[in-house]
């Protein structure tokens, strides 16, 4: 199967067109997409997509955090540039939360991202989605580029990370 016919190519193209990710990040994403779509997916990655008029315009990848009871990592959220700011990111995060709450009464969701100026939009998005900043490791990725950690707890009685679900932070 050539590169253009691989099932993950359209998602990689969405990510590339967003200009939000560097080449190293896109290589990591390609590997995760392969595992999600071509198998075997031994790591347990889960992928959700959003469509408009039958065309994929957004996706996310998440998975269970090893050695935890009810914690998950949100690895990637990608929205096509022409669909950003139209609720697709919010909708796909909400779908992930709903999927998780079908199996658990309480779920922790962790996100790690860059502290660089290039990622200010991503951090603002997570904060708008009620993720709380809970940690920062200075110069983690490279000098001046911190690792920023967000956390959100959702519970069946308080979906979407309402104030009561995050009060333990």
Phi, psi and omega per residue, in radians:
X1 nan 2.178 -3.135
X2 -1.354 2.905 -3.033
X3 -0.957 -0.700 -3.071
X4 -1.214 -0.439 -3.095
X5 -1.657 0.014 3.130
X6 -1.229 2.494 -3.075
X7 -1.082 -0.430 -3.073
X8 -1.515 -0.210 -3.012
X9 -1.007 -0.726 -3.101
X10 -1.119 -0.596 3.129
X11 -1.290 -0.668 3.077
X12 -1.105 -0.654 3.108
X13 -1.164 -0.647 3.065
X14 -1.075 -0.815 3.140
X15 -1.091 -0.764 -3.134
X16 -1.111 -0.717 -3.110
X17 -1.190 -0.375 3.132
X18 -1.245 -0.351 -3.099
X19 0.991 0.377 3.138
X20 -1.574 -0.235 -2.989
X21 -2.177 2.502 3.077
X22 -1.474 3.064 -3.050
X23 -1.102 -0.679 3.111
X24 -1.098 -0.724 3.110
X25 -1.135 -0.691 3.116
X26 -1.136 -0.579 3.085
X27 -1.165 -0.711 3.079
X28 -1.114 -0.785 3.126
X29 -1.048 -0.732 3.132
X30 -1.014 -0.744 3.129
X31 -1.116 -0.746 3.113
X32 -1.137 -0.725 3.106
X33 -1.087 -0.714 3.084
X34 -1.027 -0.797 -3.131
X35 -1.124 -0.704 -3.125
X36 -1.175 -0.686 -2.945
X37 -1.853 -0.398 -3.089
X38 -1.981 -0.235 3.124
X39 1.107 3.022 -0.167
X40 -1.264 2.492 -3.104
X41 -1.776 1.191 -3.078
X42 -1.215 -0.374 -3.125
X43 -1.388 -0.228 3.113
X44 1.397 0.435 3.096
X45 -1.189 2.495 3.138
X46 -2.158 2.333 -3.112
X47 -2.077 2.333 3.025
X48 -2.069 2.590 3.116
X49 -2.242 2.725 3.014
X50 -2.115 2.407 -3.128
X51 -2.105 2.690 2.940
X52 -2.359 2.219 -3.091
X53 0.914 0.688 3.083
X54 1.377 0.026 -3.111
X55 -1.946 2.372 3.098
X56 -1.132 2.251 3.136
X57 -2.209 -0.189 3.134
X58 -2.743 2.697 3.032
X59 -2.697 2.797 2.994
X60 -2.475 2.737 3.101
X61 -2.268 2.273 3.098
X62 -2.460 2.977 3.115
X63 -2.917 2.823 3.132
X64 -1.151 2.366 3.079
X65 -1.376 2.166 -3.116
X66 -0.970 2.558 3.050
X67 1.098 0.472 3.082
X68 -2.184 2.754 -3.122
X69 -1.458 -0.746 -3.065
X70 -2.592 0.672 3.132
X71 -2.010 2.423 -3.112
X72 -2.261 2.610 3.047
X73 -1.804 2.306 2.999
X74 -1.665 1.914 -3.009
X75 -1.542 -0.746 -3.047
X76 -2.505 2.383 2.911
X77 -2.277 2.113 -3.083
X78 -2.335 2.245 3.101
X79 -2.207 2.320 3.096
X80 -0.937 2.423 -3.109
X81 -0.932 -0.647 -3.118
X82 -1.295 -0.124 -3.132
X83 -2.041 0.032 3.116
X84 -1.218 2.555 3.139
X85 1.363 0.178 -3.100
X86 -2.011 0.219 3.061
X87 1.621 -0.013 -3.116
X88 -1.179 -0.723 3.105
X89 -1.104 -0.792 3.114
X90 -1.059 -0.764 -3.100
X91 -1.140 -0.719 -3.084
X92 -1.276 -0.586 3.053
X93 -1.147 -0.744 3.117
X94 -1.085 -0.679 3.091
X95 -1.103 -0.728 3.108
X96 -1.050 -0.808 3.141
X97 -1.046 -0.759 3.126
X98 -1.094 -0.734 3.100
X99 -1.061 -0.765 -3.121
X100 -1.169 -0.683 -3.111
X101 -1.294 -0.195 3.016
X102 -1.216 -0.453 -3.075
X103 -1.849 -0.379 -3.072
X104 -2.366 2.680 3.058
X105 -1.421 -0.435 -3.103
X106 -2.463 2.431 -3.122
X107 -2.443 2.315 2.962
X108 -1.707 2.392 3.085
X109 -2.166 2.221 -3.125
X110 -2.006 2.448 3.084
X111 -2.270 2.331 3.014
X112 -2.021 2.340 -3.138
X113 -2.550 3.082 -3.120
X114 -1.477 2.572 3.068
X115 -1.609 0.100 -3.104
X116 -1.233 2.794 3.125
X117 -1.030 -0.554 -3.136
X118 -1.068 -0.412 -3.080
X119 -1.823 0.264 -3.110
X120 -1.058 -0.639 3.118
X121 -1.151 -0.711 3.118
X122 -1.128 -0.750 3.136
X123 -1.130 -0.700 3.099
X124 -1.099 -0.664 3.110
X125 -1.097 -0.840 3.140
X126 -1.059 -0.722 3.126
X127 -1.139 -0.669 3.082
X128 -1.141 -0.447 3.121
X129 -1.568 0.262 3.094
X130 1.234 0.390 2.960
X131 -1.395 2.441 -3.141
X132 -1.809 2.364 3.037
X133 -1.164 2.153 -3.099
X134 -2.241 -0.016 3.101
X135 -3.019 2.727 3.117
X136 -2.636 2.259 3.052
X137 -1.957 1.984 -3.087
X138 -1.084 2.477 3.051
X139 0.828 0.767 -3.113
X140 -1.275 -0.881 -3.089
X141 -1.382 -0.725 3.064
X142 -2.915 3.008 -3.111
X143 -0.948 2.147 3.112
X144 1.493 -0.032 -3.128
X145 -2.030 1.701 -3.084
X146 -1.338 2.703 2.895
X147 -1.534 2.182 3.131
X148 -1.981 2.246 -3.064
X149 -2.000 2.228 3.073
X150 -1.992 2.709 -3.084
X151 -2.494 2.530 3.069
X152 -2.558 2.357 3.045
X153 -1.950 2.224 3.052
X154 -2.097 2.465 3.133
X155 -2.289 2.712 -3.117
X156 -0.976 -0.629 -3.132
X157 -1.403 -0.284 -3.125
X158 -2.388 1.178 -3.112
X159 -1.123 2.808 3.110
X160 1.117 0.439 2.986
X161 1.194 0.633 3.094
X162 -0.954 2.925 -2.993
X163 -1.003 -0.616 -3.127
X164 -1.187 -0.569 -3.097
X165 -1.293 -0.346 -3.137
X166 -1.875 0.183 -3.019
X167 -1.191 -0.277 -3.105
X168 -1.422 -0.077 -3.110
X169 -1.224 nan nan
